[in-house]
Amino acid sequence: MVALGASIAALGCIGAGVSLGIATAKACDACARQPEADGKIMKLLILGGALAEATAIYSFVIGVMIILFIS
């Protein structure tokens, strides 16, 4: 059960990586279509990336806590 809980927590890290990849692709597409909005797009991309990375870090910490404190 510990391994199952830790693997479910790891899915949060995987989800954050996938979401960052999609967001980066969309930001590159938006910059190619509208170069004058480059600054605004980059600000939103950095903010979204920070939120996604925070989610990944929380998932990682929860997974480590499950492994260390429950087993």
PyMOL Python script that loads the backbone (N, CA, C, O; Angstrom):
from pymol import cmd

cmd.read_pdbstr("""\
ATOM      1  N   MET A   1       0.820  -1.193   0.000  1.00  0.00           N
ATOM      2  CA  MET A   1       0.000   0.000   0.000  1.00  0.00           C
ATOM      3  C   MET A   1       0.867   1.260   0.000  1.00  0.00           C
ATOM      4  O   MET A   1       0.496   2.279  -0.584  1.00  0.00           O
ATOM      5  N   VAL A   2       2.025   1.180   0.662  1.00  0.00           N
ATOM      6  CA  VAL A   2       2.921   2.339   0.684  1.00  0.00           C
ATOM      7  C   VAL A   2       3.409   2.659  -0.722  1.00  0.00           C
ATOM      8  O   VAL A   2       3.425   3.820  -1.132  1.00  0.00           O
ATOM      9  N   ALA A   3       3.803   1.633  -1.452  1.00  0.00           N
ATOM     10  CA  ALA A   3       4.282   1.854  -2.819  1.00  0.00           C
ATOM     11  C   ALA A   3       3.172   2.409  -3.707  1.00  0.00           C
ATOM     12  O   ALA A   3       3.426   3.246  -4.572  1.00  0.00           O
ATOM     13  N   LEU A   4       1.952   1.945  -3.494  1.00  0.00           N
ATOM     14  CA  LEU A   4       0.830   2.449  -4.280  1.00  0.00           C
ATOM     15  C   LEU A   4       0.570   3.924  -3.976  1.00  0.00           C
ATOM     16  O   LEU A   4       0.335   4.717  -4.888  1.00  0.00           O
ATOM     17  N   GLY A   5       0.611   4.288  -2.696  1.00  0.00           N
ATOM     18  CA  GLY A   5       0.407   5.692  -2.330  1.00  0.00           C
ATOM     19  C   GLY A   5       1.504   6.591  -2.873  1.00  0.00           C
ATOM     20  O   GLY A   5       1.233   7.695  -3.346  1.00  0.00           O
ATOM     21  N   ALA A   6       2.743   6.120  -2.806  1.00  0.00           N
ATOM     22  CA  ALA A   6       3.855   6.918  -3.331  1.00  0.00           C
ATOM     23  C   ALA A   6       3.781   7.046  -4.843  1.00  0.00           C
ATOM     24  O   ALA A   6       4.123   8.093  -5.392  1.00  0.00           O
ATOM     25  N   SER A   7       3.341   5.999  -5.519  1.00  0.00           N
ATOM     26  CA  SER A   7       3.244   6.086  -6.980  1.00  0.00           C
ATOM     27  C   SER A   7       2.106   7.013  -7.400  1.00  0.00           C
ATOM     28  O   SER A   7       2.209   7.695  -8.420  1.00  0.00           O
ATOM     29  N   ILE A   8       1.035   7.044  -6.632  1.00  0.00           N
ATOM     30  CA  ILE A   8      -0.045   7.985  -6.935  1.00  0.00           C
ATOM     31  C   ILE A   8       0.433   9.417  -6.718  1.00  0.00           C
ATOM     32  O   ILE A   8       0.076  10.314  -7.482  1.00  0.00           O
ATOM     33  N   ALA A   9       1.239   9.636  -5.680  1.00  0.00           N
ATOM     34  CA  ALA A   9       1.795  10.970  -5.450  1.00  0.00           C
ATOM     35  C   ALA A   9       2.758  11.356  -6.568  1.00  0.00           C
ATOM     36  O   ALA A   9       2.862  12.531  -6.920  1.00  0.00           O
ATOM     37  N   ALA A  10       3.459  10.377  -7.126  1.00  0.00           N
ATOM     38  CA  ALA A  10       4.388  10.663  -8.226  1.00  0.00           C
ATOM     39  C   ALA A  10       3.654  11.085  -9.485  1.00  0.00           C
ATOM     40  O   ALA A  10       4.228  11.770 -10.332  1.00  0.00           O
ATOM     41  N   LEU A  11       2.394  10.689  -9.625  1.00  0.00           N
ATOM     42  CA  LEU A  11       1.620  11.119 -10.788  1.00  0.00           C
ATOM     43  C   LEU A  11       1.475  12.642 -10.830  1.00  0.00           C
ATOM     44  O   LEU A  11       1.357  13.225 -11.908  1.00  0.00           O
ATOM     45  N   GLY A  12       1.482  13.285  -9.659  1.00  0.00           N
ATOM     46  CA  GLY A  12       1.431  14.741  -9.628  1.00  0.00           C
ATOM     47  C   GLY A  12       2.668  15.362 -10.263  1.00  0.00           C
ATOM     48  O   GLY A  12       2.583  16.389 -10.936  1.00  0.00           O
ATOM     49  N   CYS A  13       3.814  14.731 -10.044  1.00  0.00           N
ATOM     50  CA  CYS A  13       5.049  15.223 -10.672  1.00  0.00           C
ATOM     51  C   CYS A  13       5.004  15.033 -12.184  1.00  0.00           C
ATOM     52  O   CYS A  13       5.430  15.908 -12.938  1.00  0.00           O
ATOM     53  N   ILE A  14       4.499  13.913 -12.613  1.00  0.00           N
ATOM     54  CA  ILE A  14       4.389  13.649 -14.048  1.00  0.00           C
ATOM     55  C   ILE A  14       3.409  14.625 -14.693  1.00  0.00           C
ATOM     56  O   ILE A  14       3.663  15.147 -15.778  1.00  0.00           O
ATOM     57  N   GLY A  15       2.293  14.866 -14.016  1.00  0.00           N
ATOM     58  CA  GLY A  15       1.303  15.810 -14.532  1.00  0.00           C
ATOM     59  C   GLY A  15       1.852  17.219 -14.656  1.00  0.00           C
ATOM     60  O   GLY A  15       1.537  17.936 -15.606  1.00  0.00           O
ATOM     61  N   ALA A  16       2.672  17.611 -13.697  1.00  0.00           N
ATOM     62  CA  ALA A  16       3.271  18.945 -13.771  1.00  0.00           C
ATOM     63  C   ALA A  16       4.231  19.057 -14.953  1.00  0.00           C
ATOM     64  O   ALA A  16       4.274  20.090 -15.620  1.00  0.00           O
ATOM     65  N   GLY A  17       4.990  18.014 -15.212  1.00  0.00           N
ATOM     66  CA  GLY A  17       5.899  18.027 -16.355  1.00  0.00           C
ATOM     67  C   GLY A  17       5.165  18.098 -17.680  1.00  0.00           C
ATOM     68  O   GLY A  17       5.572  18.825 -18.587  1.00  0.00           O
ATOM     69  N   VAL A  18       4.095  17.348 -17.790  1.00  0.00           N
ATOM     70  CA  VAL A  18       3.297  17.368 -19.022  1.00  0.00           C
ATOM     71  C   VAL A  18       2.651  18.734 -19.214  1.00  0.00           C
ATOM     72  O   VAL A  18       2.634  19.271 -20.322  1.00  0.00           O
ATOM     73  N   SER A  19       2.121  19.293 -18.131  1.00  0.00           N
ATOM     74  CA  SER A  19       1.461  20.605 -18.248  1.00  0.00           C
ATOM     75  C   SER A  19       2.455  21.696 -18.612  1.00  0.00           C
ATOM     76  O   SER A  19       2.117  22.605 -19.372  1.00  0.00           O
ATOM     77  N   LEU A  20       3.677  21.626 -18.086  1.00  0.00           N
ATOM     78  CA  LEU A  20       4.687  22.616 -18.463  1.00  0.00           C
ATOM     79  C   LEU A  20       5.076  22.486 -19.928  1.00  0.00           C
ATOM     80  O   LEU A  20       5.299  23.491 -20.604  1.00  0.00           O
ATOM     81  N   GLY A  21       5.158  21.267 -20.418  1.00  0.00           N
ATOM     82  CA  GLY A  21       5.465  21.067 -21.834  1.00  0.00           C
ATOM     83  C   GLY A  21       4.382  21.628 -22.739  1.00  0.00           C
ATOM     84  O   GLY A  21       4.679  22.273 -23.745  1.00  0.00           O
ATOM     85  N   ILE A  22       3.142  21.388 -22.388  1.00  0.00           N
ATOM     86  CA  ILE A  22       2.033  21.912 -23.185  1.00  0.00           C
ATOM     87  C   ILE A  22       2.003  23.434 -23.124  1.00  0.00           C
ATOM     88  O   ILE A  22       1.796  24.095 -24.142  1.00  0.00           O
ATOM     89  N   ALA A  23       2.210  23.995 -21.922  1.00  0.00           N
ATOM     90  CA  ALA A  23       2.182  25.448 -21.769  1.00  0.00           C
ATOM     91  C   ALA A  23       3.308  26.114 -22.559  1.00  0.00           C
ATOM     92  O   ALA A  23       3.109  27.171 -23.157  1.00  0.00           O
ATOM     93  N   THR A  24       4.480  25.501 -22.560  1.00  0.00           N
ATOM     94  CA  THR A  24       5.602  26.058 -23.319  1.00  0.00           C
ATOM     95  C   THR A  24       5.322  26.016 -24.813  1.00  0.00           C
ATOM     96  O   THR A  24       5.630  26.966 -25.534  1.00  0.00           O
ATOM     97  N   ALA A  25       4.744  24.926 -25.274  1.00  0.00           N
ATOM     98  CA  ALA A  25       4.410  24.820 -26.700  1.00  0.00           C
ATOM     99  C   ALA A  25       3.391  25.878 -27.097  1.00  0.00           C
ATOM    100  O   ALA A  25       3.521  26.505 -28.148  1.00  0.00           O
ATOM    101  N   LYS A  26       2.379  26.078 -26.263  1.00  0.00           N
ATOM    102  CA  LYS A  26       1.354  27.078 -26.562  1.00  0.00           C
ATOM    103  C   LYS A  26       1.929  28.488 -26.506  1.00  0.00           C
ATOM    104  O   LYS A  26       1.539  29.347 -27.298  1.00  0.00           O
ATOM    105  N   ALA A  27       2.855  28.734 -25.575  1.00  0.00           N
ATOM    106  CA  ALA A  27       3.468  30.060 -25.497  1.00  0.00           C
ATOM    107  C   ALA A  27       4.329  30.346 -26.729  1.00  0.00           C
ATOM    108  O   ALA A  27       4.326  31.465 -27.241  1.00  0.00           O
ATOM    109  N   CYS A  28       5.059  29.350 -27.200  1.00  0.00           N
ATOM    110  CA  CYS A  28       5.854  29.529 -28.419  1.00  0.00           C
ATOM    111  C   CYS A  28       4.955  29.793 -29.615  1.00  0.00           C
ATOM    112  O   CYS A  28       5.271  30.621 -30.468  1.00  0.00           O
ATOM    113  N   ASP A  29       3.840  29.089 -29.672  1.00  0.00           N
ATOM    114  CA  ASP A  29       2.878  29.297 -30.753  1.00  0.00           C
ATOM    115  C   ASP A  29       2.294  30.706 -30.673  1.00  0.00           C
ATOM    116  O   ASP A  29       2.150  31.377 -31.695  1.00  0.00           O
ATOM    117  N   ALA A  30       1.959  31.153 -29.476  1.00  0.00           N
ATOM    118  CA  ALA A  30       1.386  32.493 -29.312  1.00  0.00           C
ATOM    119  C   ALA A  30       2.395  33.577 -29.671  1.00  0.00           C
ATOM    120  O   ALA A  30       2.029  34.585 -30.275  1.00  0.00           O
ATOM    121  N   CYS A  31       3.661  33.381 -29.307  1.00  0.00           N
ATOM    122  CA  CYS A  31       4.693  34.365 -29.654  1.00  0.00           C
ATOM    123  C   CYS A  31       4.935  34.408 -31.160  1.00  0.00           C
ATOM    124  O   CYS A  31       5.231  35.466 -31.715  1.00  0.00           O
ATOM    125  N   ALA A  32       4.810  33.269 -31.814  1.00  0.00           N
ATOM    126  CA  ALA A  32       4.992  33.243 -33.261  1.00  0.00           C
ATOM    127  C   ALA A  32       3.839  33.948 -33.972  1.00  0.00           C
ATOM    128  O   ALA A  32       4.035  34.580 -35.010  1.00  0.00           O
ATOM    129  N   ARG A  33       2.643  33.836 -33.410  1.00  0.00           N
ATOM    130  CA  ARG A  33       1.486  34.464 -34.034  1.00  0.00           C
ATOM    131  C   ARG A  33       1.393  35.958 -33.738  1.00  0.00           C
ATOM    132  O   ARG A  33       0.946  36.742 -34.575  1.00  0.00           O
ATOM    133  N   GLN A  34       1.822  36.343 -32.531  1.00  0.00           N
ATOM    134  CA  GLN A  34       1.688  37.740 -32.119  1.00  0.00           C
ATOM    135  C   GLN A  34       2.961  38.186 -31.380  1.00  0.00           C
ATOM    136  O   GLN A  34       2.978  38.216 -30.150  1.00  0.00           O
ATOM    137  N   PRO A  35       4.012  38.527 -32.112  1.00  0.00           N
ATOM    138  CA  PRO A  35       5.300  38.857 -31.479  1.00  0.00           C
ATOM    139  C   PRO A  35       5.260  40.095 -30.579  1.00  0.00           C
ATOM    140  O   PRO A  35       6.087  40.223 -29.677  1.00  0.00           O
ATOM    141  N   GLU A  36       4.321  40.997 -30.807  1.00  0.00           N
ATOM    142  CA  GLU A  36       4.279  42.209 -29.981  1.00  0.00           C
ATOM    143  C   GLU A  36       3.778  41.928 -28.565  1.00  0.00           C
ATOM    144  O   GLU A  36       3.962  42.763 -27.680  1.00  0.00           O
ATOM    145  N   ALA A  37       3.154  40.784 -28.330  1.00  0.00           N
ATOM    146  CA  ALA A  37       2.669  40.420 -26.995  1.00  0.00           C
ATOM    147  C   ALA A  37       3.648  39.485 -26.282  1.00  0.00           C
ATOM    148  O   ALA A  37       3.268  38.768 -25.357  1.00  0.00           O
ATOM    149  N   ASP A  38       4.898  39.498 -26.716  1.00  0.00           N
ATOM    150  CA  ASP A  38       5.902  38.580 -26.188  1.00  0.00           C
ATOM    151  C   ASP A  38       6.091  38.741 -24.679  1.00  0.00           C
ATOM    152  O   ASP A  38       6.155  37.742 -23.962  1.00  0.00           O
ATOM    153  N   GLY A  39       6.180  39.955 -24.194  1.00  0.00           N
ATOM    154  CA  GLY A  39       6.416  40.196 -22.774  1.00  0.00           C
ATOM    155  C   GLY A  39       5.287  39.698 -21.895  1.00  0.00           C
ATOM    156  O   GLY A  39       5.522  39.079 -20.857  1.00  0.00           O
ATOM    157  N   LYS A  40       4.076  39.965 -22.306  1.00  0.00           N
ATOM    158  CA  LYS A  40       2.914  39.531 -21.525  1.00  0.00           C
ATOM    159  C   LYS A  40       2.791  38.007 -21.520  1.00  0.00           C
ATOM    160  O   LYS A  40       2.453  37.402 -20.502  1.00  0.00           O
ATOM    161  N   ILE A  41       3.072  37.400 -22.671  1.00  0.00           N
ATOM    162  CA  ILE A  41       2.993  35.943 -22.763  1.00  0.00           C
ATOM    163  C   ILE A  41       4.051  35.304 -21.864  1.00  0.00           C
ATOM    164  O   ILE A  41       3.768  34.319 -21.181  1.00  0.00           O
ATOM    165  N   MET A  42       5.251  35.848 -21.859  1.00  0.00           N
ATOM    166  CA  MET A  42       6.311  35.279 -21.036  1.00  0.00           C
ATOM    167  C   MET A  42       6.007  35.419 -19.546  1.00  0.00           C
ATOM    168  O   MET A  42       6.302  34.513 -18.766  1.00  0.00           O
ATOM    169  N   LYS A  43       5.418  36.548 -19.146  1.00  0.00           N
ATOM    170  CA  LYS A  43       5.041  36.718 -17.737  1.00  0.00           C
ATOM    171  C   LYS A  43       4.032  35.663 -17.319  1.00  0.00           C
ATOM    172  O   LYS A  43       4.163  35.061 -16.253  1.00  0.00           O
ATOM    173  N   LEU A  44       3.029  35.439 -18.152  1.00  0.00           N
ATOM    174  CA  LEU A  44       2.025  34.424 -17.830  1.00  0.00           C
ATOM    175  C   LEU A  44       2.619  33.022 -17.848  1.00  0.00           C
ATOM    176  O   LEU A  44       2.238  32.179 -17.036  1.00  0.00           O
ATOM    177  N   LEU A  45       3.542  32.764 -18.759  1.00  0.00           N
ATOM    178  CA  LEU A  45       4.178  31.451 -18.820  1.00  0.00           C
ATOM    179  C   LEU A  45       5.012  31.198 -17.568  1.00  0.00           C
ATOM    180  O   LEU A  45       4.977  30.099 -17.016  1.00  0.00           O
ATOM    181  N   ILE A  46       5.750  32.187 -17.120  1.00  0.00           N
ATOM    182  CA  ILE A  46       6.570  32.017 -15.918  1.00  0.00           C
ATOM    183  C   ILE A  46       5.690  31.824 -14.689  1.00  0.00           C
ATOM    184  O   ILE A  46       6.003  30.995 -13.834  1.00  0.00           O
ATOM    185  N   LEU A  47       4.606  32.568 -14.586  1.00  0.00           N
ATOM    186  CA  LEU A  47       3.693  32.405 -13.462  1.00  0.00           C
ATOM    187  C   LEU A  47       3.060  31.012 -13.468  1.00  0.00           C
ATOM    188  O   LEU A  47       3.008  30.350 -12.432  1.00  0.00           O
ATOM    189  N   GLY A  48       2.586  30.573 -14.616  1.00  0.00           N
ATOM    190  CA  GLY A  48       2.007  29.236 -14.723  1.00  0.00           C
ATOM    191  C   GLY A  48       3.021  28.142 -14.457  1.00  0.00           C
ATOM    192  O   GLY A  48       2.703  27.130 -13.833  1.00  0.00           O
ATOM    193  N   GLY A  49       4.246  28.344 -14.930  1.00  0.00           N
ATOM    194  CA  GLY A  49       5.298  27.362 -14.670  1.00  0.00           C
ATOM    195  C   GLY A  49       5.642  27.254 -13.197  1.00  0.00           C
ATOM    196  O   GLY A  49       5.891  26.162 -12.686  1.00  0.00           O
ATOM    197  N   ALA A  50       5.652  28.394 -12.518  1.00  0.00           N
ATOM    198  CA  ALA A  50       5.930  28.379 -11.081  1.00  0.00           C
ATOM    199  C   ALA A  50       4.832  27.642 -10.319  1.00  0.00           C
ATOM    200  O   ALA A  50       5.122  26.885  -9.393  1.00  0.00           O
ATOM    201  N   LEU A  51       3.591  27.855 -10.698  1.00  0.00           N
ATOM    202  CA  LEU A  51       2.492  27.156 -10.038  1.00  0.00           C
ATOM    203  C   LEU A  51       2.536  25.654 -10.311  1.00  0.00           C
ATOM    204  O   LEU A  51       2.265  24.851  -9.419  1.00  0.00           O
ATOM    205  N   ALA A  52       2.874  25.277 -11.532  1.00  0.00           N
ATOM    206  CA  ALA A  52       2.974  23.850 -11.867  1.00  0.00           C
ATOM    207  C   ALA A  52       4.135  23.200 -11.125  1.00  0.00           C
ATOM    208  O   ALA A  52       4.012  22.068 -10.656  1.00  0.00           O
ATOM    209  N   GLU A  53       5.249  23.895 -11.014  1.00  0.00           N
ATOM    210  CA  GLU A  53       6.389  23.343 -10.285  1.00  0.00           C
ATOM    211  C   GLU A  53       6.094  23.236  -8.797  1.00  0.00           C
ATOM    212  O   GLU A  53       6.557  22.302  -8.142  1.00  0.00           O
ATOM    213  N   ALA A  54       5.335  24.175  -8.255  1.00  0.00           N
ATOM    214  CA  ALA A  54       4.954  24.080  -6.843  1.00  0.00           C
ATOM    215  C   ALA A  54       4.104  22.835  -6.614  1.00  0.00           C
ATOM    216  O   ALA A  54       4.267  22.149  -5.605  1.00  0.00           O
ATOM    217  N   THR A  55       3.211  22.545  -7.532  1.00  0.00           N
ATOM    218  CA  THR A  55       2.403  21.335  -7.433  1.00  0.00           C
ATOM    219  C   THR A  55       3.281  20.089  -7.491  1.00  0.00           C
ATOM    220  O   THR A  55       3.053  19.132  -6.751  1.00  0.00           O
ATOM    221  N   ALA A  56       4.273  20.099  -8.360  1.00  0.00           N
ATOM    222  CA  ALA A  56       5.181  18.954  -8.458  1.00  0.00           C
ATOM    223  C   ALA A  56       5.983  18.778  -7.182  1.00  0.00           C
ATOM    224  O   ALA A  56       6.183  17.651  -6.729  1.00  0.00           O
ATOM    225  N   ILE A  57       6.443  19.865  -6.601  1.00  0.00           N
ATOM    226  CA  ILE A  57       7.214  19.774  -5.357  1.00  0.00           C
ATOM    227  C   ILE A  57       6.346  19.252  -4.222  1.00  0.00           C
ATOM    228  O   ILE A  57       6.800  18.424  -3.432  1.00  0.00           O
ATOM    229  N   TYR A  58       5.106  19.721  -4.127  1.00  0.00           N
ATOM    230  CA  TYR A  58       4.203  19.216  -3.095  1.00  0.00           C
ATOM    231  C   TYR A  58       3.947  17.730  -3.273  1.00  0.00           C
ATOM    232  O   TYR A  58       3.927  16.989  -2.290  1.00  0.00           O
ATOM    233  N   SER A  59       3.753  17.284  -4.493  1.00  0.00           N
ATOM    234  CA  SER A  59       3.536  15.860  -4.751  1.00  0.00           C
ATOM    235  C   SER A  59       4.765  15.043  -4.381  1.00  0.00           C
ATOM    236  O   SER A  59       4.648  13.958  -3.811  1.00  0.00           O
ATOM    237  N   PHE A  60       5.934  15.561  -4.704  1.00  0.00           N
ATOM    238  CA  PHE A  60       7.177  14.868  -4.359  1.00  0.00           C
ATOM    239  C   PHE A  60       7.341  14.751  -2.849  1.00  0.00           C
ATOM    240  O   PHE A  60       7.693  13.687  -2.341  1.00  0.00           O
ATOM    241  N   VAL A  61       7.089  15.828  -2.140  1.00  0.00           N
ATOM    242  CA  VAL A  61       7.222  15.821  -0.678  1.00  0.00           C
ATOM    243  C   VAL A  61       6.223  14.845  -0.058  1.00  0.00           C
ATOM    244  O   VAL A  61       6.569  14.114   0.870  1.00  0.00           O
ATOM    245  N   ILE A  62       4.999  14.827  -0.558  1.00  0.00           N
ATOM    246  CA  ILE A  62       3.999  13.898  -0.032  1.00  0.00           C
ATOM    247  C   ILE A  62       4.424  12.453  -0.299  1.00  0.00           C
ATOM    248  O   ILE A  62       4.273  11.596   0.572  1.00  0.00           O
ATOM    249  N   GLY A  63       4.951  12.177  -1.485  1.00  0.00           N
ATOM    250  CA  GLY A  63       5.433  10.831  -1.797  1.00  0.00           C
ATOM    251  C   GLY A  63       6.571  10.396  -0.883  1.00  0.00           C
ATOM    252  O   GLY A  63       6.597   9.258  -0.416  1.00  0.00           O
ATOM    253  N   VAL A  64       7.507  11.298  -0.629  1.00  0.00           N
ATOM    254  CA  VAL A  64       8.618  10.974   0.271  1.00  0.00           C
ATOM    255  C   VAL A  64       8.118  10.763   1.697  1.00  0.00           C
ATOM    256  O   VAL A  64       8.582   9.859   2.393  1.00  0.00           O
ATOM    257  N   MET A  65       7.178  11.591   2.129  1.00  0.00           N
ATOM    258  CA  MET A  65       6.618  11.432   3.474  1.00  0.00           C
ATOM    259  C   MET A  65       5.883  10.096   3.603  1.00  0.00           C
ATOM    260  O   MET A  65       5.967   9.439   4.641  1.00  0.00           O
ATOM    261  N   ILE A  66       5.171   9.697   2.564  1.00  0.00           N
ATOM    262  CA  ILE A  66       4.477   8.401   2.597  1.00  0.00           C
ATOM    263  C   ILE A  66       5.485   7.277   2.745  1.00  0.00           C
ATOM    264  O   ILE A  66       5.271   6.355   3.533  1.00  0.00           O
ATOM    265  N   ILE A  67       6.576   7.337   2.003  1.00  0.00           N
ATOM    266  CA  ILE A  67       7.576   6.271   2.056  1.00  0.00           C
ATOM    267  C   ILE A  67       8.293   6.247   3.405  1.00  0.00           C
ATOM    268  O   ILE A  67       8.494   5.177   3.979  1.00  0.00           O
ATOM    269  N   LEU A  68       8.677   7.412   3.909  1.00  0.00           N
ATOM    270  CA  LEU A  68       9.476   7.447   5.130  1.00  0.00           C
ATOM    271  C   LEU A  68       8.677   7.238   6.403  1.00  0.00           C
ATOM    272  O   LEU A  68       9.137   6.551   7.315  1.00  0.00           O
ATOM    273  N   PHE A  69       7.515   7.805   6.477  1.00  0.00           N
ATOM    274  CA  PHE A  69       6.806   7.804   7.755  1.00  0.00           C
ATOM    275  C   PHE A  69       5.770   6.693   7.892  1.00  0.00           C
ATOM    276  O   PHE A  69       5.360   6.380   9.010  1.00  0.00           O
ATOM    277  N   ILE A  70       5.343   6.101   6.805  1.00  0.00           N
ATOM    278  CA  ILE A  70       4.317   5.063   6.907  1.00  0.00           C
ATOM    279  C   ILE A  70       4.956   3.673   6.898  1.00  0.00           C
ATOM    280  O   ILE A  70       4.439   2.754   7.532  1.00  0.00           O
ATOM    281  N   SER A  71       6.059   3.514   6.195  1.00  0.00           N
ATOM    282  CA  SER A  71       6.666   2.180   6.103  1.00  0.00           C
ATOM    283  C   SER A  71       7.486   1.851   7.295  1.00  0.00           C
ATOM    284  O   SER A  71       8.061   0.764   7.367  1.00  0.00           O
TER     285      SER A  71
END
""", "prot")
cmd.dss("prot")
cmd.show_as("cartoon", "prot")
cmd.util.cbc("prot")
cmd.orient("prot")
